[in-house]
Each structure stands twice: as structure tokens, then as C-alpha cells.
Amino acid sequence: MGIITGYLCLLCLCILLVKALTRKFHFVKMDRIIMRIHKTVSAAFLIICILHIILVYPVLKMRHMLVPVTGILIAGVSAAMIALCHMVKNKKRNLTIHRILSLVMLCCVVGHIVIYFVDYKNYQTRIHEIQIEDVTISDIKDGRYTGFYDAGYIYAKVEVTVKDGQITNINILKHNNERGALAETITDEVIAKQQVDVDTISSATNSSMVIKKAIENALK
């Protein structure tokens, strides 16, 4: 739902930006239509923007810091624009403030989108770079070993128990993920086969890779 509300915000913004084009190029009929729905779309943009923040809040800690910062700025500027439209009675002054805030919000939106996609691309790169290496479990002394791996959007920390040259238990201490909870069952496969590089769990491939890498790091 977070992605859907994000795209809805972008759609509302595009409708609002059309207003500047219709006025500049003197599309009178289109300008009148946009003007009629301008306030409604502005209010919808703010409401959807706030809803978007609420929906993505659980995963914000796994995003680049500037993603939530720019998101909050967008909502704040949008609220300020709506408030000032009702508070400032001077039309000329109102239009000037409106244009300045529109420019600020547009910069924040562009920054928000660019930072998000760069951050997501970096996450994908970290996932693709994961290489699971062989670990000779029989050479490891008895004990409990802790390891972790951070891929950005996914983080896993595990405790691996080794006894008599075999993995007897794997405890997942922490697993930050969005839709990869199913991958946690991969520990059963690792114990059953006594090797780290087992098949990933379908529909939770990325989390599977991160958990396996955390197990490997613990054993090393």
C-alpha cells in the first residue's frame, strides 16, 4: 500500500503542475477545469501524503535518512500552502508565496524520488554481490557463534550453535525485512544439510541470501 499511495501522491502533484502549463500557454478551457479541481486535488495530495508516511513508517529505519526527511518536508510544505491560501487575503502576495512554496515542494519531491531510487539500487547491488562461501563445519569448535549481515533494506543477525562438528541450532536474533519473513525457515534446511549454501526460499530470495550470509559470518 505504501507504494500505491506514493504513486497517488505523484499523480496528484502532476495534476497540480498542469495548472502552471495551462496558464502559461493560455489553454483557457483546460485552465478553468484545473482551477475547479485545484483545491480538491491539493487536499487529496496532503491527505494521501500523510497516509503514505503512516504506511511506510515501519520500514523507514531501513531507508536512507533523507528519504523520510524529504517526505516530511513535502507534507509540511503542502499543509503550509493550503493554510496560507486561506490566511493571506492579498491575491498578489498569495500568488507569490504559493509559487515559492510550489518550487520548494517540487525540489523536495524530485529529491525524494531520486534518493529513494538511488538507495534502492544500492540495496540491489549489495544483494547481488552476496557470495556464499563453503564453511568446513567439522573444523569448528563447539560453541555458540554470532554473525550478522546488513544489506540495507534487509538485516539479519543469527546465533549458531555447533556441537561435535555439527550445527545443532540456529537462532535468528534479528531479521529486519519487508516481505521476507518466510525466509527464516531456511535455518531448518541449513541444519538438515549441514551446509550454509542451501536453496533459497521461494518468494523470499533476498532475505534468504542475507540470512545465509549471516550464518556464514557467524561460523567464520
N, C-alpha and C positions, 0 to 999 in steps of 0.2 A: 504493500500500500504506500510505503514511503516514496517509491519510485514514481508511482502513479500521481500522487499529489505534487511531486516535483515537476512532472511534465504539465500538469494542470496549471501550476503557477506560471510556467513558461508560456503556456498558451494565452493566459490572461494578460501577461506582460506584452506579448506580441500584438494583441488586440488594442491595448492601450497605446502602443507605439505607433500604430497605424494612424492614430489621430494627428500626430505631427506631420505625417506624409500627406494626409488628405487636406490639411490646411495649407501646407507649403505649395502643393501643386494645384490648389483650388478645385479639388473634387467636391463641389458643393453638396451634392446629394449624399455621397458617402460620408462626408464630414458631419452632416446632420444626424445620420444614423448612428455613427460612432459617438457623437455627443450625447445622444439619448441614453445610450447604454454605458456611458463612461463611468458614472458614479456606481452603478450596479457592479460592473466588472472590477472596479477599484476595490469595492468592499469584498467581493468574492476573492480577489487576489490576496487581500490581507487575511481573510478567514482561512483560506486554503494554505497560505504560507505558515500560519500558526499551527494548523493541523499537521502540516508536513514536519515541522520541528518536533511536535509531540510524538509523531510516529517513528521518527528516526532517532529520537533521544537515546534509546537503549544501545545503539551502535556508534554513537558519536565519539566515544572514547577510543574507538579503533580507527577513526578518521584523522586526517591532518588537522591540526589546531585551527587553521584558517578556514576550513570548511564550515564549522559551526559559527565562527566569528562573523564571516560574511553573510551567513544565513540569518543570524540575529539582526545584523545591520539592515538587511533588506526589509525584514518585518518592521523594524523600528522606523526606517525612513518612510515606508508605506503608511504606517499609522500617523506619522507626523504630517504627511501630505494631506491625508483625509481631514485631520484636525485643523490644519491651517486653512483649508478651503472653507471651513465654517467660521473660523475665528477672524481671519483677515477680510475686511469688507472692501478695502480698496482693490478694485479689479486689476489695475496695472501692477500694483505691488504683489498681489496674489499670484498673478501670472509669472512674475519674475522669480518668486520663491518656488513656485511649482516647477519651473524649468530647471532651476538649480538642483532641487531635490530629485527631479527625474534623472538628471545627469549622474548624480551621486549614486542613485539606486541602480542605474544601468551599469555603472562601473562595478558595483558590488555584485550584480548578477553575473556579469561576464567573468569576474574574478572567481566567484563561487563555482561556476561551471568548469572553468579551466583548471582550478586547483583540484576539484573532485576527480576529473578525468586523468590528470597527471598522477594523482595519488593512487587511483585505481590501476593505472598502467604499471606503476612501480610495484604494486602488490602482485599483479600478474607475473611480472618479471621475477620477483622473489620466489613465487610458486614454481615457475618453470625451471628455475636454477637449482631446485632441490634435487640432490643426488643421494640416494640411499646406498651406503657402503656396507660391505659384509662385515659382520662382527663375529669373532670366534667366541661364542658364549662359554664353551667349556674351559677357556683360559681365564675366565673372570672369577675372582674370589667371591666367596659367599658374602652377602650383604645387601643393603638397600641403596640404590643409586638414583639420584635425582637429575633430571635433564629437562631442558625446555627448548622451544624454537618459536621465534616470532616472525611471522610473515606479514605483519601489518594488520590486515583485516582479520587474520586468524592467529591465535596464540595458544600454545599447548605446553603444559608443564606436567611431567609424569614422575612417578616413583616406581622403579623397577626392582623387584626382589629376586635375587639369584641365590640358589642353593644347590650344592652338589653339581655345579656346571650346567644348571638349567634355570630358565626363567620360570619361577613359580607363581608370580603375581605381578600385575601391572595396575597401579592405581593412578587414575587421572586426577591430578590435584587441581588443575585449572584448564579450561578449554573455552576461550573466547571465540565465538563463531556466530554466524547469522542463521544458516540453514544446514549446518553440518553436524548436528548432534548425533546423527545416526552413525557417524564415523567412529564413535567411541567403542563400538563393538569390534573394531579391528584388533583390539588388545587380545581378545579371545583367540583370534587366528594366529597372532604372533606367538602366544603361549603354546598353542596346539602344534605349530610347525617348528617352534624353537628357532625362528629366524625373523629378522626385522623386515626384510623386503618381501612382504606378502601382497596379495592383490588388494587394491583399494576398494572401498565400499562404494557401490554404485550410487550416484546422486549426491555423494559427499566426498568426491575425489580430493579436493583441495585440503579439507580438514584431515582426511586420511593421510595425506603426504606429510602434513605438519606434525601429526601425532607420531607417525613413524620416525620422522627426523628427531623428535624429542626423545623417543625411546633410544634411538641410536646414540644421541648425545649423552644420555644417561649411562649407557653401557660403556662408552668411551672414557 
